[in-house]
Amino acid sequence: MADQWGERMPRSVSLLQTIAVSVGITIGSGIFRVPAAVAAQLQAPGAMLLCWVLGGVIALCGALTIAELAAALPRSGGIFAYLLEGYGPLPAFLFGWTELIVIRAAALGAIATIFAEYLGYFVPLSGAQVRQTAALAILIVGTINYVGVQRAAKVLSASTAVKYGVLLALGLLAFTATGARAAPLTPAWSASVRPWVLASALIPVMWTYDGWADATAVAGEIRDPQRNLPLALIAGAVCVMLVYLVVNVGFLYALAPAQMAQSKLIAATVAQRIPLLGGAGGALVAAAVVVSTFSSLHASMLTGSRIFFAMADRGLFFRAAAHVSARFNTPSVAIGLASVLGVIYVLQNDFAQLADKFILGIWPFYAAAVAAVFVLRRRCPGLVRPYHTFGYPLVPAVFLIASAFMVLNALVTDSRNTGLTFVIILAGVPVFWLRRRATRGSPVSHA
């Protein structure tokens, strides 16, 4: 039976488990490589840290805003549900279409590939074996998700806690690195750092913060959602921002910006300079990436499958994908679909590169969901809102301006890939109308 919001799965996911979803999907492999790219662009410690702070503030502004919708509309699918309520079925379908065709499968493939590559540090793997191991990892994570959301949440919570602890420890131990600089944050600024250079460096930083809203996809299974969802979104964004700042300050103690810029495997370089780790620095970093990517893979499966489930449950996808397992109370068909897509993509393509190319595809939908706060306040003033956006309207405005800049910057600096991303998104329009015609205008459920 459906609950008061129309959800058919048990609400058993706790506050801490929801925070683990938010943190687990956000912290992936990016923090192990992006600091070097930021150092190469900015070269000044103050500017580098400012860039990471700005990224965290933008993500926090998004979380503070989306939290209002999450508390008022605690439905499976998260962003999908907010777009459906705010703008109607077409924008919501385009979000689900983009997730289905590119974003989710590419994310699962990319994360699983990086997981397998770093697992190869301990067990030598050929190129073909890396892909096979990545595919197996997707199937294992899909199986864990299928046999119950509580089992999935417990595995995710444990792996996220280990990941967060290891990353925080690496950042703190970096202060003890051999040859640590006495004045690591000076000179704070450089004359070469112009606003547009800082803005350009912000782009890869935002990739490392991506995932701040994904916990909302599991909203239909979260206990006491009107309280726990806003708390989890905000706490998750703050936790990620905190550990990223500790790691980057630690790296600046261990290495000068010029050294950081030249180190593609910056975390391994720093770890090798920490006396306490001896010669185990490389193994520690490889293990950290394995745990980090496994946690992210798990969270991506958990959230992505709920988007497909929500689409079907609301009449915008094949009805079979809305099936709920009678034994495990999970969206079994949606989980199977996400798993199969991830396996096919990882076996056929280099999705680590594809994810980098098309990740921008999610940002227009983030912006539209944040803007839906304005839309629904005007259209549905009587909607029960247990939480109101802190700093409204300034906080959502900051996020919208930052999102618009990211999209425009990408159109200018990488017009080919960005243009292709938007072509893929817009290709969903005729698919939407053809399906609507085939179903003879069947009504879309907003319940």
C-alpha positions in Angstrom: 0.0 0.0 0.0 1.1 3.5 -0.8 1.9 5.9 2.0 0.6 9.5 2.3 3.0 10.7 -0.5 2.2 7.8 -2.8 5.4 5.7 -2.1 5.1 1.9 -2.1 8.4 0.9 -0.5 9.2 0.8 3.3 10.7 3.9 4.8 13.6 2.3 6.6 16.7 4.4 5.7 17.9 6.4 8.7 19.4 9.9 8.9 23.0 8.6 9.2 22.4 6.2 6.3 21.1 9.1 4.1 24.1 11.2 5.0 26.3 8.2 3.9 24.5 8.2 0.5 25.2 11.9 0.0 28.8 11.7 1.1 29.4 8.3 -0.5 28.3 9.4 -4.0 30.0 12.8 -3.9 33.5 11.7 -2.8 34.8 9.5 -5.6 38.2 9.6 -7.4 38.2 13.3 -8.2 39.7 14.5 -5.0 42.7 12.3 -5.7 43.5 14.1 -9.0 41.7 17.5 -9.2 44.0 19.3 -6.6 46.9 19.0 -9.1 44.8 20.5 -11.9 43.7 23.4 -9.7 47.3 24.0 -8.6 48.4 24.1 -12.3 45.9 26.8 -13.1 46.1 29.0 -10.0 49.6 28.4 -8.6 48.9 30.5 -5.5 47.8 28.8 -2.2 45.2 31.5 -1.3 43.6 31.3 -4.7 43.6 27.5 -4.6 41.8 27.3 -1.3 39.4 30.0 -2.3 38.5 27.9 -5.3 37.7 24.9 -3.1 35.7 27.1 -0.7 33.7 28.6 -3.5 32.9 25.1 -4.8 31.7 24.0 -1.4 29.6 27.1 -1.0 27.9 26.5 -4.4 27.1 22.9 -3.5 25.9 24.0 -0.1 23.6 26.6 -1.7 22.2 23.9 -3.9 21.6 21.6 -0.9 20.1 24.4 1.2 17.6 25.1 -1.6 16.8 21.5 -2.7 16.2 20.6 0.9 12.9 22.7 0.8 11.6 20.6 -2.1 12.9 17.3 -0.5 11.0 18.0 2.7 7.8 19.1 0.9 7.9 16.4 -1.7 9.7 13.3 -0.3 9.2 11.2 -3.4 11.4 8.6 -5.1 13.4 10.1 -7.9 14.4 13.3 -6.2 15.2 15.9 -9.0 12.8 14.0 -11.3 10.0 14.5 -8.9 10.7 18.2 -8.4 10.9 18.9 -12.2 7.6 17.0 -12.6 5.8 19.1 -10.0 7.4 22.3 -11.1 7.3 22.2 -14.8 5.3 19.1 -15.9 6.1 15.8 -17.6 8.4 16.9 -20.5 11.3 18.4 -18.4 11.0 15.5 -16.0 11.2 13.0 -18.8 14.2 14.7 -20.3 16.0 14.5 -17.0 15.2 10.7 -16.8 16.1 10.3 -20.4 19.5 11.9 -19.9 20.1 9.8 -16.8 19.1 6.6 -18.7 21.0 7.3 -22.0 24.2 8.9 -20.7 24.7 10.0 -17.1 23.9 7.0 -15.0 25.3 4.3 -17.2 28.4 6.5 -17.9 28.8 7.1 -14.1 28.5 3.4 -13.2 30.9 2.5 -16.0 33.5 5.2 -15.1 33.5 4.5 -11.4 33.7 0.7 -11.9 36.6 1.1 -14.3 38.6 3.3 -11.9 37.8 0.8 -9.1 39.1 -2.1 -11.2 42.2 -0.1 -12.3 43.3 0.6 -8.8 42.4 -2.9 -7.7 45.0 -3.9 -10.3 47.6 -2.3 -7.9 47.2 -5.4 -5.7 46.1 -8.0 -8.3 47.7 -7.5 -11.8 45.0 -7.1 -14.4 45.2 -6.9 -18.2 43.1 -4.3 -20.1 40.4 -6.8 -20.8 40.4 -8.1 -17.2 40.0 -4.5 -15.9 36.7 -4.2 -17.9 35.6 -7.6 -16.8 36.3 -6.8 -13.2 34.5 -3.5 -13.5 31.4 -5.3 -15.0 31.5 -7.8 -12.1 31.7 -5.0 -9.6 28.5 -3.5 -11.1 26.7 -6.8 -10.9 27.8 -7.3 -7.3 26.6 -3.9 -6.3 23.4 -4.4 -8.2 22.8 -7.7 -6.3 23.4 -6.1 -2.9 20.9 -3.4 -3.8 18.4 -6.0 -5.0 18.4 -8.0 -1.8 17.1 -5.1 0.4 17.6 -1.4 0.9 18.8 -1.9 4.5 21.5 -4.3 3.4 22.6 -1.9 0.7 22.5 1.1 3.1 24.6 -0.8 5.7 27.3 -1.7 3.2 27.3 1.8 1.8 27.5 3.4 5.3 30.4 1.2 6.3 32.4 1.8 3.0 31.6 5.5 3.2 32.8 5.8 6.8 36.1 4.0 5.9 36.6 6.2 2.8 35.9 9.4 4.8 38.2 8.4 7.6 41.1 7.4 5.3 40.8 10.7 3.3 40.6 12.8 6.5 43.6 10.9 7.9 45.6 11.5 4.7 44.9 15.2 4.9 45.9 15.4 8.6 49.0 13.2 8.2 50.2 15.4 5.3 51.0 18.1 7.9 53.8 15.7 9.1 55.2 15.1 5.6 59.0 15.1 5.2 60.0 18.5 3.8 56.7 20.2 4.9 56.9 23.9 4.2 57.1 26.3 7.1 54.9 28.9 5.4 52.7 26.9 3.1 50.0 29.5 2.5 52.3 32.3 1.3 52.3 34.0 -1.0 48.5 33.8 -0.8 47.9 35.4 -4.1 49.6 35.9 -7.5 49.2 38.7 -10.0 48.5 36.1 -12.7 45.3 35.0 -10.9 42.5 36.8 -12.7 38.8 36.3 -12.0 38.3 34.3 -15.2 41.3 32.1 -14.4 39.8 31.4 -10.9 36.4 30.7 -12.6 38.0 28.2 -15.0 39.7 26.4 -12.2 36.3 26.2 -10.4 34.9 23.9 -13.1 36.9 20.7 -12.2 36.4 21.5 -8.5 32.6 21.4 -9.0 32.9 17.9 -10.5 34.3 16.7 -7.2 31.3 18.2 -5.4 28.8 16.6 -7.8 26.4 14.3 -6.0 25.2 16.7 -3.4 21.6 16.3 -4.4 21.6 12.5 -5.2 20.3 11.4 -1.8 16.9 12.8 -2.8 16.5 10.0 -5.3 16.0 7.6 -2.3 13.5 9.9 -0.7 10.7 7.4 -1.0 12.5 5.0 1.4 13.8 7.5 4.0 12.4 7.4 7.5 10.8 10.7 8.8 11.8 12.3 5.4 10.5 15.8 6.3 13.1 16.0 9.0 15.9 13.7 7.9 16.1 14.7 4.2 17.0 18.4 4.8 19.4 17.5 7.6 21.1 14.8 5.5 21.5 17.1 2.4 23.0 20.0 4.4 25.2 17.8 6.6 26.4 15.8 3.6 27.5 19.0 1.8 29.2 20.4 4.9 31.1 17.1 5.6 32.4 16.9 2.0 33.5 20.6 2.1 35.3 20.0 5.4 37.3 17.0 4.3 38.2 18.6 0.9 39.6 21.7 2.7 41.6 19.6 5.2 43.0 17.5 2.3 44.0 20.5 0.3 45.6 22.4 3.2 47.5 19.3 4.1 48.7 18.9 0.5 49.9 22.5 0.5 51.9 21.8 3.6 53.5 18.8 2.0 54.1 20.2 -1.5 54.5 23.6 -3.1 51.9 24.5 -5.8 54.4 23.9 -8.6 55.1 20.4 -7.2 51.4 19.8 -6.9 50.8 20.8 -10.4 53.4 18.4 -11.7 52.1 15.4 -9.7 49.2 13.6 -11.5 49.0 11.1 -8.7 49.2 13.8 -6.0 47.7 11.8 -3.2 50.3 9.1 -3.7 53.1 11.7 -3.9 52.0 13.1 -0.5 51.6 9.7 1.0 55.1 8.7 0.1 56.4 11.7 2.1 54.6 10.8 5.3 57.1 9.1 7.7 54.4 7.2 9.6 53.4 5.3 6.5 56.9 4.2 5.6 56.9 2.7 2.2 53.2 1.9 2.2 52.1 5.2 0.9 51.3 4.0 -2.6 49.4 1.0 -1.3 47.4 3.1 1.1 46.3 5.5 -1.7 45.4 2.6 -4.0 43.4 1.0 -1.2 41.7 4.4 -0.5 40.7 4.8 -4.1 39.4 1.2 -4.2 37.2 1.8 -1.2 36.2 5.3 -2.4 35.1 4.1 -5.8 33.3 1.1 -4.4 31.3 3.4 -2.1 30.5 5.8 -5.0 29.5 2.9 -7.2 27.2 1.5 -4.6 25.6 4.9 -4.0 25.2 5.5 -7.7 23.4 2.2 -8.2 21.1 3.0 -5.2 20.1 6.4 -6.4 20.1 5.8 -10.2 17.8 2.9 -10.0 15.3 4.9 -8.0 15.1 7.5 -10.8 14.1 4.8 -13.3 11.6 3.4 -10.8 10.1 6.9 -10.3 9.8 7.5 -14.0 7.9 4.3 -14.5 5.8 4.7 -11.3 4.6 8.2 -12.5 3.8 6.9 -16.1 6.8 8.3 -18.0 8.6 5.0 -18.6 7.8 1.3 -19.1 5.5 0.3 -16.4 7.5 -2.9 -15.6 10.3 -0.7 -14.2 8.0 0.3 -11.4 7.8 -3.3 -10.1 8.7 -3.7 -6.4 10.0 -7.1 -5.3 7.5 -8.7 -2.9 10.4 -10.5 -1.1 12.9 -7.7 -0.7 10.8 -4.6 -1.1 13.2 -3.1 -3.7 12.7 -1.8 -7.3 14.1 -5.0 -8.7 13.5 -4.3 -12.4 14.9 -0.7 -12.2 18.0 -2.1 -10.4 18.4 -4.8 -13.0 18.1 -2.2 -15.8 20.7 0.1 -14.2 23.1 -2.9 -13.8 22.7 -4.2 -17.4 23.2 -0.7 -18.8 26.3 -0.2 -16.7 27.8 -3.6 -17.7 27.1 -3.0 -21.4 28.6 0.4 -21.4 31.7 -0.6 -19.4 32.5 -3.5 -21.7 32.1 -1.5 -24.9 33.5 1.9 -24.1 36.0 4.0 -22.2 33.5 5.5 -19.9 35.9 7.2 -17.6 36.4 9.6 -20.6 32.8 9.6 -21.5 31.7 10.6 -18.0 34.1 13.6 -18.1 32.7 14.7 -21.4 29.0 14.5 -20.6 28.8 15.1 -16.9 27.7 18.7 -17.6 24.5 17.2 -18.8 23.1 17.1 -15.3 23.7 20.8 -14.4 20.8 22.3 -16.4 18.5 20.0 -14.5 20.1 20.9 -11.1 19.5 24.6 -12.0 15.9 23.9 -13.1 15.2 22.0 -9.8 16.6 24.9 -7.7 14.5 27.3 -9.7 11.5 25.2 -9.0 11.6 26.5 -5.4 10.6 29.9 -6.8 8.0 28.3 -9.2 6.3 26.2 -6.5 6.3 29.0 -3.9 4.3 31.1 -6.4 2.1 28.3 -7.8 1.5 26.3 -4.6 1.6 28.7 -1.7 -0.4 26.2 0.4 2.1 23.3 0.0 3.3 22.2 3.4 7.0 23.1 3.7 8.5 21.7 6.9 11.8 23.4 5.9 12.2 26.8 4.2 15.3 27.6 2.2 17.9 29.4 4.4 18.8 32.7 2.9 16.0 32.7 0.3 16.1 34.2 -2.3 19.9 34.9 -2.2 21.0 31.4 -1.7 19.2 29.8 -4.7 20.2 32.8 -6.8 23.9 32.2 -6.0 23.5 28.6 -7.2 21.6 29.6 -10.3 24.2 32.2 -11.3 27.1 29.7 -10.7 25.3 27.0 -12.8 24.6 29.4 -15.7 28.2 30.4 -15.7 29.4 26.8 -15.8 27.2 25.9 -18.7 28.1 29.1 -20.6 31.8 28.5 -19.9 31.6 25.0 -21.2 29.8 26.1 -24.4 32.7 28.5 -25.0 35.7 26.4 -24.0 34.4 22.9 -25.1 31.6 23.7 -27.6 31.8 20.3 -29.4 31.2 18.0 -26.4 28.9 20.5 -24.7 26.8 20.8 -27.9 26.7 17.0 -28.3 25.5 16.8 -24.7 22.6 19.1 -25.4 21.8 17.3 -28.6 21.4 14.1 -26.6 19.2 15.8 -24.1 17.0 17.3 -26.8 16.8 14.0 -28.6 14.5 13.0 -25.8 11.8 15.4 -27.0 10.6 13.4 -30.0 10.9 10.2 -27.9 8.6 11.8 -25.3 6.0 12.7 -27.8 6.1 9.4 -29.7 5.7 7.5 -26.4 2.9 9.8 -25.3 1.2 9.2 -28.7 1.7 5.5 -28.4 0.1 5.5 -24.9 -2.8 7.7 -26.3 -2.2 10.5 -23.9 -2.4 8.4 -20.7 -2.3 10.8 -17.8 0.9 11.2 -15.8 0.5 10.6 -12.1 1.6 13.5 -9.8 0.3 11.8 -6.7 
